[in-house]
Each structure stands twice: as C-alpha cells, then as structure tokens.
Amino acid sequence: GAGAYMQVSKLVARDGATHDQFGRAVAISNDTVVVGAYADDDKGSNSGSVYVFQGSLYNQTTKLVAQDGAAHDSFGLALAVTDSMVVVGAYRDDDKGDNSGSVYVFE
C-alpha cells in the first residue's frame, strides 16, 4: 500500500569519480538494474559508461563501454534493458558526422 516502500539498496559505481553523472539514466528489468554514467572518462573525457547491477542485493556485475568509444560521446545518457539485452544511446558519437549519434546493443 501507500508508504509501504523501504529502501533496500543504494547503488554506486565501484570506480565512480567526480562528475561521472552516475544515475542520470536508470532502467530495470526483473532483478537487473542498469545505470548510465554518461560523463565517465574511460574512453576519453565524457565518453560514458553503463553499469549493470543484478540479484536481490543488486551487486555490480558488469561495466559496459562502447568498443569504439571516444571523448564526448555521452554513452549511457539513454538506455533500456530487457532480460537478455541492454541498449545504450550515445547521442554525441561522431560516426556519421559531428554529434550524429549511435545506439549500441549488448546481449
């Protein structure tokens, strides 16, 4: 009923850093939660990443980055998840011209 929700977990990135913007995009499917950090810097400044948390305790199981990721792609600002797939937007990817954008599919 109303007011019956209690916090069961707080999710943070294992390698989180200042200005990663972790949590700007979040999606859930059953016991899988995916969280975008579009300003993470693994592939260059603001290249972005997505973290996958699973199980009843929502432990971080995977970190997704674009294989061709580059600075300012903003990978992870938009995302979706099903039981077998994670789809991630990188609206500032430059494959087809400046900020033309791409969507990455992970299975």
N, C-alpha and C positions, 0 to 999 in steps of 0.2 A: 504494500500500500504506500501511500504518500509518506515521505520521510523515512522509509524503511531502508534506504541505501546507506551502506557503511563503506568507507574506504578500505580496500583490501590490498592495495599495492600502490607504489609510486615508481614510475618508470623513469630512468635516467640512462643516458648513453655511458657505457664503460669508459669510452675515450672522449667524453664530452669536453668541450672547451668554450671559452668566451666567444660570444656572438655566433655560435653554430645555428641558432634558431631552431633547436630541437623542439618538436611538438607543434609546430605551425600547421602541419598536416598530420592527421591521425585516421586510421581506419581499422576495423575489427571484423574478423570472421571466426565464429566459434571461439576457440581458445588461442587465436593468433591475433596479435596487435602489431601493426606496422606504424612506424613513426618517422616522419621526414625531418631532416636537418639540412635544409637547402643551402645553408651558408657554411657547412662543414668544408674543410680545406684539403681533404686527402688527395685530390687530383688538381689542385690549384685553388686559389682564393675563391671562395663561394661556389665551388664546383658541386657540392652537395652530396648527401648520402641518405640511406634509409635503413632503419634498424628494425629487426624482427624480434618480437618477444612472444614466447609460447609457453603453454602449460598453465596449470592452475595458479602458479606463483608468478607467471609472466617473466620468466628469465630471458635475458637477451641471448638469442641463439645464432643470429646472423647479422652481418652488416653488408648492405648492398651498395655498390658504387657502379657507375657506368664504366664499361671497359674502355671506352674512348672519352671518358670524362675530361673536362678542361675547365680552366678558371671561368667563373661567372655563368656556368650552365644552369645553376639553380635546380639541380636534380633533387627531387623529393618535395618540391613545393606542392605538387599534386600527386595523389596516389590512390590506389584501390587494391583490395585484396579479396580473394576467394579462398576456398580450401586448398587449392593447388596452384595458385598463380598470384603474383604481385605485379602490378602495373604502375610505372612511375613516370611522371612527366618531368621534362627538363626544358622549360619554355624558352630558355635563353641559349640553348645549344645552337651551334652555327653551321651545321652540316649543309644546309641549303641556302646559306646566306646569313647575314647578321641577325642573331636572335630569331632564327626561323623555327627553332624548337624541334624536339623529338620526344617520343614516348618509348620506354623500354619495358619489355615483358620478361619476367623471370618465372620459371616453372620449377 
